[in-house]
Amino acid sequence: MDISAQIKDSLISRIKNSDNLNFLKALQTIFDASEESLYELSADQEKSIQTGREQIKNGQFHTNENVISEMKEWLSKK
């Protein structure tokens, strides 16, 4: 077992066995803070998301079923 797996197992065990609310809240804060950076978007990313939302709002999109159907048709011609 690698060191990463050992640390994870140890942490999981300690969390499961803890009744210390302050300890658990502190861990929750750490996890929340580390996840926040996952959601930081660049200006270009935010602009792309806004563009996509506008396209959806204006009906400029394809359904999943439509795309799958078109792909099957295209593949059948190969």
C-alpha positions as CSV (number, residue, x, y, z in Angstrom):
1,M,0.0,0.0,0.0
2,D,1.4,3.4,-0.9
3,I,1.8,6.3,1.5
4,S,-1.2,8.1,0.1
5,A,-3.5,5.2,0.7
6,Q,-2.1,4.7,4.2
7,I,-2.7,8.4,5.1
8,K,-6.3,8.2,3.7
9,D,-7.0,5.0,5.6
10,S,-5.7,6.5,8.8
11,L,-7.7,9.7,8.4
12,I,-10.9,7.9,7.6
13,S,-10.5,5.7,10.7
14,R,-9.8,8.7,12.9
15,I,-12.7,10.6,11.5
16,K,-15.1,7.7,12.0
17,N,-14.0,7.1,15.5
18,S,-14.1,10.8,16.6
19,D,-16.9,12.3,18.6
20,N,-15.0,15.6,19.0
21,L,-17.3,18.1,17.3
22,N,-14.6,20.8,17.2
23,F,-12.2,18.5,15.5
24,L,-14.8,17.4,12.9
25,K,-15.8,21.1,12.2
26,A,-12.1,22.0,11.8
27,L,-11.7,19.2,9.2
28,Q,-14.9,20.3,7.4
29,T,-13.4,23.9,7.2
30,I,-10.2,22.5,5.8
31,F,-12.0,20.5,3.2
32,D,-14.3,23.4,2.3
33,A,-11.4,25.7,1.9
34,S,-9.5,23.3,-0.3
35,E,-12.5,22.8,-2.6
36,E,-13.0,26.5,-3.1
37,S,-10.0,26.8,-5.3
38,L,-11.6,24.2,-7.6
39,Y,-14.3,26.7,-8.5
40,E,-12.2,29.7,-9.3
41,L,-12.7,30.5,-12.9
42,S,-10.7,32.8,-15.2
43,A,-12.4,35.7,-17.0
44,D,-12.4,33.6,-20.2
45,Q,-14.0,30.7,-18.5
46,E,-16.7,32.9,-17.0
47,K,-17.3,34.5,-20.4
48,S,-17.6,31.0,-22.1
49,I,-20.1,29.9,-19.5
50,Q,-22.2,33.0,-20.0
51,T,-22.1,32.5,-23.8
52,G,-23.3,28.9,-23.3
53,R,-26.1,30.0,-21.1
54,E,-27.2,32.6,-23.6
55,Q,-27.1,30.0,-26.4
56,I,-29.3,27.6,-24.3
57,K,-31.7,30.5,-23.5
58,N,-31.9,31.2,-27.3
59,G,-32.5,27.5,-28.1
60,Q,-29.1,27.2,-29.8
61,F,-28.3,23.7,-28.6
62,H,-28.6,20.0,-29.5
63,T,-30.2,17.4,-27.2
64,N,-28.2,14.4,-26.2
65,E,-30.6,12.1,-28.1
66,N,-30.1,14.2,-31.3
67,V,-26.4,14.1,-31.1
68,I,-26.4,10.3,-30.5
69,S,-28.8,9.8,-33.5
70,E,-26.6,12.0,-35.7
71,M,-23.4,10.0,-34.7
72,K,-25.1,6.7,-35.3
73,E,-26.2,7.9,-38.8
74,W,-22.7,9.2,-39.5
75,L,-21.1,5.9,-38.3
76,S,-23.4,3.8,-40.4
77,K,-22.1,5.6,-43.5
78,K,-18.4,4.7,-42.7
